[in-house]
């Protein structure tokens, strides 16, 4: 597969960067106190505390207003929910968000805090999508998918665009994988601008459907009961999207996995040594470095996806021995 056939191009990402400029934060690259040339891209500092705001805002502003003025609907376990709710509030558009019962309470509260109507559902991707589709059809709302959408991928790809511009000699970019929106966008930008760079995905061992999909050459779905075991609530997606898989299979060099215990240790290290409070999903990339799943050969950037951590979990992580 050539890049000409892929769902999103560098030009799409550059257009998204123009749309979100001045609204989304251009997060810095921060060098970590580690051996080697290792940096983090802390999207935990992004508006709503996650990279998801980039894609959500790009999706809304790149859609004709006539299609969104009645409102938008989305389904999410948390960070996409907040991103859509915030983008809709900024544009004066009503938002309805379908969230599973096991969503982190702080993410539910912050989604509602942006003025969105929150509707709860059972803990599976299929149920979230079913409820969102019913609401879309009943109310004639525009659906904003969490990852399998060119608008979303282009918005998330601005993370990779900023990395390539800030560190042109980057050798490796490490990105977490849930539905695949972030890594597919980042890989598109990085491979276009820094073709010699490696792009590596990271998943929890307990939710490694993307790794299995890449190995088998097709999208593999994991049961909800399996993926919900991981503490990394931001990547409990049962399968990656079709558009995302097309890009991942063409541009991502490798997908590795780490344990939940390694994630908790990475969270603690980031808080104590880098002064960054991140959610479990956000610590996946550092966990990959600390466990040796990924080797930092040359300038390496770890994308921290978000910082919306439950306060009780944060307290327990900080007091780990």
C-alpha positions in Angstrom: 0.0 0.0 0.0 1.4 3.4 -0.9 0.8 6.6 1.0 -1.3 7.9 -2.0 -4.0 5.4 -1.1 -4.2 6.2 2.6 -7.2 8.0 4.1 -5.3 11.0 5.4 -2.4 13.0 3.9 0.2 15.4 5.2 -1.9 18.2 3.5 -4.9 17.2 5.6 -2.9 17.4 8.8 -1.5 20.8 7.8 -5.0 22.0 7.2 -6.1 20.7 10.6 -3.1 22.5 12.2 -4.3 25.8 10.7 -7.9 25.2 11.9 -6.9 24.5 15.5 -4.1 27.1 15.7 -4.7 29.4 18.7 -7.4 27.1 20.2 -5.4 24.0 20.9 -2.1 24.3 22.7 1.1 23.6 20.8 2.6 21.4 23.6 6.4 21.5 24.1 9.0 18.8 23.8 10.5 18.3 27.3 13.8 16.4 27.7 13.6 13.7 30.4 16.4 13.0 33.0 17.1 9.6 31.4 20.1 8.1 29.7 19.9 8.9 26.0 18.2 11.6 24.1 14.6 11.1 25.3 11.8 13.7 25.2 8.1 13.7 26.0 5.3 15.4 24.1 3.0 16.1 27.1 -0.5 16.2 25.7 -1.5 16.0 29.4 -1.1 19.8 29.3 -3.4 20.1 26.3 -6.9 21.7 26.6 -9.1 19.2 28.4 -6.0 17.3 29.5 -5.7 15.1 26.4 -4.7 15.1 22.7 -8.4 14.3 21.9 -9.3 17.9 21.9 -7.3 18.4 18.7 -9.3 15.9 16.7 -12.6 16.8 18.1 -12.2 20.5 17.4 -10.9 19.8 13.9 -13.9 17.5 13.2 -16.4 20.2 14.3 -14.9 23.2 12.5 -14.2 21.3 9.3 -17.9 20.2 9.1 -20.5 22.6 7.6 -22.2 24.4 10.4 -25.6 23.4 9.0 -24.8 19.8 9.9 -23.8 20.5 13.5 -26.0 23.4 14.6 -28.7 21.0 15.9 -26.0 19.3 18.0 -23.4 16.6 17.9 -23.2 13.1 19.5 -20.2 11.1 20.4 -19.3 7.9 22.4 -16.3 7.7 24.6 -14.8 6.3 27.8 -13.6 9.7 28.7 -11.0 11.8 26.8 -12.8 12.0 23.4 -15.9 12.8 25.5 -14.2 15.8 27.0 -12.7 16.9 23.7 -16.1 16.9 21.9 -17.9 18.5 24.8 -15.3 21.3 25.0 -15.2 21.9 21.2 -19.0 22.0 21.0 -19.1 24.5 23.9 -16.6 26.7 22.3 -18.6 26.7 19.1 -22.0 27.1 20.8 -23.2 23.7 19.7 -25.2 21.2 22.0 -23.3 18.0 22.7 -24.6 14.6 23.8 -22.0 12.1 24.9 -22.5 8.3 25.5 -20.2 7.0 28.2 -19.8 3.5 29.6 -20.6 2.8 33.3 -17.0 2.0 34.0 -15.8 5.4 32.8 -13.5 7.2 35.2 -15.6 9.5 37.4 -13.4 12.5 36.9 -13.8 12.2 33.1 -17.6 12.0 33.4 -17.7 15.0 35.7 -15.5 17.1 33.4 -17.5 16.2 30.3 -20.7 17.3 32.0 -18.8 20.4 33.2 -18.5 21.5 29.6 -22.3 21.5 29.4 -22.7 18.2 27.6 -25.6 15.8 28.2 -24.0 12.5 29.4 -25.8 9.3 28.8 -24.5 6.1 30.4 -24.4 2.7 28.8 -23.0 -0.8 29.3 -19.2 -1.4 29.1 -18.6 -2.4 25.5 -17.7 -0.6 22.3 -20.7 -2.1 20.5 -23.1 -0.8 23.1 -21.6 2.7 23.1 -21.9 2.8 19.3 -25.4 1.4 19.3 -26.7 4.0 21.8 -24.9 6.8 20.0 -26.4 5.8 16.6 -29.9 5.7 18.1 -29.5 9.2 19.5 -28.0 10.4 16.2 -31.0 9.1 14.2 -33.7 10.2 16.7 -32.4 13.7 17.1 -30.8 14.3 13.6 -27.4 15.0 15.2 -23.9 14.9 13.6 -21.9 11.9 14.9 -18.3 12.6 15.9 -16.4 9.2 15.9 -13.6 8.7 18.4 -11.0 7.5 16.0 -12.2 6.0 12.7 -12.7 9.3 10.9 -10.4 11.3 8.6 -11.3 14.6 10.4 -10.3 13.0 13.7 -7.1 11.4 12.4 -6.0 14.7 10.8 -6.5 16.6 14.0 -4.6 14.1 16.1 -1.9 14.1 13.4 -1.0 17.7 14.4 0.9 16.1 17.3 3.2 14.4 14.8 3.5 17.6 12.8 4.7 19.5 15.8 7.2 16.8 16.7 8.7 16.8 13.2 9.0 20.6 13.1 10.5 20.8 16.6 12.9 17.9 16.3 13.7 17.2 12.6 16.3 14.6 13.4 13.9 12.5 15.5 14.8 8.8 15.3 11.9 7.2 17.1 8.4 8.3 18.1 6.5 6.1 20.6 2.7 6.4 20.7 0.0 4.6 22.7 -2.8 2.8 20.8 -6.5 2.5 21.6 -8.7 2.9 18.5 -5.7 4.1 16.5 -6.6 7.7 15.8 -3.5 9.2 17.5 -0.9 6.8 16.1 -2.3 6.9 12.6 -2.2 10.7 12.5 1.2 10.9 14.1 2.6 8.3 11.7 1.3 10.1 8.7 2.9 13.3 9.6 6.2 11.9 10.9 6.8 9.5 8.0 6.1 12.3 5.5 8.5 14.8 7.1 11.0 12.5 8.8 11.0 9.4 6.6 13.9 7.7 8.4 12.1 7.9 11.8 10.6 4.8 13.4 7.0 5.0 14.7 6.3 2.5 17.5 2.9 1.8 19.1 2.4 0.7 22.7 -0.5 -1.2 24.2 -1.2 -2.9 27.6 -0.7 -6.6 27.5 -4.3 -7.0 28.6 -5.6 -5.1 25.6 -3.3 -5.9 22.8 -5.7 -6.2 19.9 -3.8 -3.7 17.7 -0.6 -5.8 18.0 -2.5 -8.9 17.1 -4.1 -7.1 14.2 -0.8 -5.9 12.8 0.7 -9.4 13.1 -2.3 -11.1 11.4 -2.7 -8.4 8.7 -6.4 -7.8 9.5 -8.4 -6.0 12.2 -8.8 -8.4 15.2 -11.5 -7.7 17.8 -11.0 -8.5 21.5 -14.0 -9.1 23.9 -15.0 -6.3 26.1 -14.4 -8.4 29.2 -10.8 -8.8 28.1 -9.9 -5.2 27.3 -11.6 -3.7 30.4 -9.2 -5.6 32.6 -6.4 -3.1 32.0 -5.9 -0.1 34.2 -5.3 2.0 31.0 -8.9 3.1 30.6 -8.1 5.3 27.5 -7.2 2.2 25.4 -10.0 -0.2 26.3 -11.2 -0.1 22.7 -12.1 -3.6 21.4 -10.6 -3.1 17.9 -8.9 -0.4 15.9 -10.8 1.4 13.1 -10.6 0.4 9.4 -9.0 3.8 8.4 -6.6 3.6 11.3 -5.6 0.0 10.4 -4.9 1.0 6.8 -2.4 3.7 8.0 -0.9 1.6 10.9 -0.2 -1.4 8.6 1.5 0.9 6.1 3.4 3.3 8.3 3.9 1.9 11.9 7.1 -0.1 12.3 6.2 -2.1 15.4 3.7 -2.5 18.2 4.9 -3.6 21.6 3.1 -4.3 24.9 3.7 -3.6 28.6 2.2 -4.8 31.8 -0.1 -2.7 34.0 2.4 -2.8 36.8 5.0 -1.2 34.5 2.5 1.5 33.6 2.0 2.3 37.3 5.7 2.5 37.9 6.0 4.8 34.8 3.2 7.0 36.2 5.1 7.3 39.5 8.4 8.1 37.8 6.8 10.8 35.7 5.2 12.5 38.7 8.3 12.4 40.9 11.1 12.9 38.3 9.5 14.8 35.5 6.9 16.6 37.5 4.1 15.4 35.2 0.9 13.9 36.6 -0.5 11.6 33.9 -3.2 9.0 33.5 -2.3 5.3 33.0 -2.7 5.4 29.3 -0.4 8.5 29.2 2.4 6.5 30.9 2.4 3.6 28.4 5.1 5.1 26.2 7.6 5.6 29.1 6.8 2.1 30.4 7.9 0.8 27.0 11.3 2.5 27.4 11.7 1.5 31.1 11.0 -2.1 30.4 13.2 -2.3 27.3 10.3 -3.0 25.0 11.5 0.0 23.0 15.2 1.1 22.8 16.0 4.8 22.6 18.5 4.8 19.7 18.9 8.4 18.8 16.5 11.3 19.6 13.3 9.7 20.9 9.9 11.3 21.6 7.4 9.7 23.9 3.8 11.0 23.3 2.0 11.4 26.6 -1.6 11.1 25.6 -3.4 12.6 28.6 -3.4 13.6 32.2 -7.0 13.0 33.4 -6.1 10.6 36.2 -8.5 9.7 39.0 -7.3 11.5 42.2 -7.5 8.3 44.3 -5.4 6.4 41.8 -2.9 9.2 41.6 -2.5 9.2 45.4 -2.0 5.4 45.5 0.6 5.6 42.7 2.6 8.3 44.5 2.7 6.2 47.7 3.8 3.0 45.9 7.0 1.5 47.4 
